[in-house]
Amino acid sequence: MIRIGVDVGGTNTDAVVMQSDEFLGGAKSSTTKDILSGVENAIKAALNQAKIESKDVEALIIGTTHFVNAIVQRKKLAKTGLIRICLPSGGSILPFADWPKELVDSMNGKFQLVKGGFEMDGSEIAKLDEKEIINALSELKKLGCDQIAISSVFATVRGDMEQEAFDIIKKNSPNINISLSKNIGGMGLLERENAALINATLKPLAKEVVDSFEELGNKMNLKCPMFFTRNDGTLIQSSEVIDLPVLTFACGPTNSMRGAAFLSKEKNALVVDVGGTTTDVGEVKDGFPRQAGTYVTVADVRTNFSMPDVISFGLGGGSIINSDKLSIGPQSVGHELIDKAKIFGGDILTASDVAVSLGRCKMGTSDAPEITNKNEIINLMDQMVEDKVVRARTSSQKIPIIAVGGGSVMLNNEIDGLKVIKPPHNDLANAVGAAIAQVSGQVSKVVLIDDKVDRESAIKEVTDEATRLAIKRNANPDSINVLAVSDMPLSYLPGNNLLINVTVVGDLKWRTNN
């Protein structure tokens, strides 16, 4: 299968063409204001290098920061209302309680509390009232909300009422967009509710983004299905992105880590991805990013949907150096590096200038600048990276560090006593990670262990369900393997209950030109 992988970053947009596991060609292009022209430039250059015609491409896979940027920048957010199913006992902490005010204002965040929800043992707090749901919807519409999120107390134990509320609303307002918390987040009402709200406010933008990319594909004669990459390093169909845009939030660092593992053939390693503005440090296990174990903060909002455990900080090839104060970043010249850095004839001292001056890399069109305290600056850079590597390590095991990204040429060959690997095409690792992405099936389920169901059979049941889901998403049945299994006793529920989480992955099975 010939695939194009694209990763849209803040500084550069990268594209690669791959056939199975073979790298055929790749290119970088400056990220443009309109995004799409930069994507088009990168794809054209990659196809040209690979000597592949667009009509022969069988899948286009995109990693984009559109949605997380919209939340962070408070831009293009839809007016969103929440219906929380919780009364009479679940209203002590109100929705949006810990949100930044400017974010709530940007999405016109409103809410209604209604009767219903479940106790931790799955018993009803109160029955759902259809009229109350209709009235809540009517009030939110009056307040200007055209996107609805629904959360329910202990929806992860029983999602019945969220689904029932969904059906009631759709019967009365079939065109309204609805996000259910049970489909997005895990245990923890507020964090799961926050995730559903963020997802809801992004759905119109998601439709706009997907439509724009599809138009670009048609313009470029890419007669193939289009996918996006998820936070866990797997694929999501474009139709699913429209419904669940939050699942793509961290695809940038995720793609880099997947690409790093693939290019280096190291399945267990630390990854340091140095871009033009920031550096991301994370760990891969079995070739996939280690996921954050608890809560994740997005734009100062606590959430609990799946995200990679990544440390980001302000160091990149374009980081501005103040040699007098001996400071690095976090400001960066970004995509203007080739105009403003001294090695390109500009007048701003950047991290790339220092690296070139010390002979760590070769780039630019001008001679390396004279920097009197370059050793002190490079030592500070090395220390910044080492501090984050130490934080990211989960054991004292001597695993390698894989350096990727356009700015990785600045790194030393050893960090914190660990060997640094810089594999071929490492500057395009993020696009490679997109191109090799597999299809996943993920199921989380509470199962009662008793005389009829033991732990092993319960895990098998959930694994089979995850496998069916992956196949439904066009995974090749013969390629599916279990990526992760976890089971956690739920001591607060009566009986011997286990929360079982299973993730399976498989290769994409899709012929496009038939």
C-alpha positions, 0 to 999 in steps of 0.5 A: 500500500502506497501511503502519504503521511502528513504532519502539520506543525507550527513551523513546518509541514512535513510529508512522506510517501511510503510503500509498506515499510519502505521510505520512498520520499519526503519533504518539508515545507513552511507551515502557511497561514492558511495551512492547506497551501503548506500541506499541498507544497509538502505533498507535491514535493514528497510525491516528486521525490518518490516519483509517485503519481497522486492517482497511485496513492492508496491512503492519505493520513494526516496529523494536525494541530488544528483542534488543540490550537483552537482551544489554546488560542480560544478561536473558532469555538462553537457556542456550547451547552451542557446537560448534566444528568445528576440530580438530586445528588450530583450538583454540588460542584457545578460545570465549568467550575475550574475553567478559565473564564475567557475560555468559557466566554469564548464558547458561551458555556452554559449548562442545565442540571436534570434528574437522573444518573447512577450510583457507583453500584449501577443503581439509579439515583433518579429516573430520567424525565423526558420533559425535563430533557426537552426543557433543558434543551430549549433553555440552552437553545435560548441562550444561543447554544447550538452544540450540546454535551451530555454527562451523567454521574457514573456513565462509565458504569452505566451509559444508559441515561446519556444514550436515552437523553441523546435519543430524546434530543435527536427525536426533537432536534435531529440536526443538533450536534451532541457529544456524550461523555461516556464515549470520550473520557474515563472515570471522574465526572468533572474531567469526563464532562470537561472532555465532552464539552471541549469535544462539543465546542470543536465539532463545527471546526472539525467538519470545516477542517475535514471538508477542507482537507478533502477538497485539497485531496480532490484538487490534487487528484488523490483518489483515496480515503483520508484518515487522521492520526489519534492521540495513541498513534493509531488511525481515525477515519475522517467521519470519526474526526468530525464526531470526536476531534479531541482524539487528535489533540496530541497527534503531533508528538505521538506521530514523532514517537511512532516514527522515531521507533519505526526509523530506529527499529527501537521499540523501547526508548526515550524520544526527544523531538526537537522542532523549530519552537519546542521540544517534546520528550516522551517514552515509547513502549513496544513502539507506541507512546506511553499514555498518561496514567491519570488526568491531563490538562488541556488549555488549563482544563482538567480532562481524562481522555487518552493522551500520551505522557509527554513533557514539552518545553520551549527549546527549538532550532529557532529559539532566540538566544540572549547571550548577555543574560544567558537565556534560551527561548521560549520565544522563537523565530519559528518558520522565519528561521531561514530569514532571521537566523544569523547563519542565513544572513539575519540578525537574530541569534538562535539555537541553530546559530550556536549549534553550527558555531560549535560544529554540531551541525551544518546548515545555513548560507552564511558563515557561523557567527562569532559567539564569545560564550557559546560553550556556556549557551550549549551547556545550558541547552544540554542541561535543559534537555537532560532535565526533561529526559530525567523526568521522562525516565520511568526506570534506571534501565539503559534504554536509548534516546532517539533524536528526531525533528529538524532541530535534533541535529543540535543535540549531543551524542549522549544525554544523561548517560544514554546513547543518542540515536539519530536515524535516517530521515529523523527530521521527518519522523512525525510524517513517517509516524502518520504514514505507518499508523495502524488501526485500533480497537479500544474497549473499556468495560466493567465486568462482574467476576462470579461463578459464571465469569472468571477473570480470564474469560472476562478479559477475552470477552473484552479483547474480542469486542476490541478486535471486532471494533478494529476490524469494523474500522478496516483493520486486517484481521490477520494482522491484529495483535493486543497492544495493552490489557489492564484490569483494575478491581473496583472496590467501591462496587458490590461484588468482585467487579473489574474495570477492564481496558483492552487495546488492539491494533492491526494494519490498515486494509483498504484498497482505494483504486477499485 
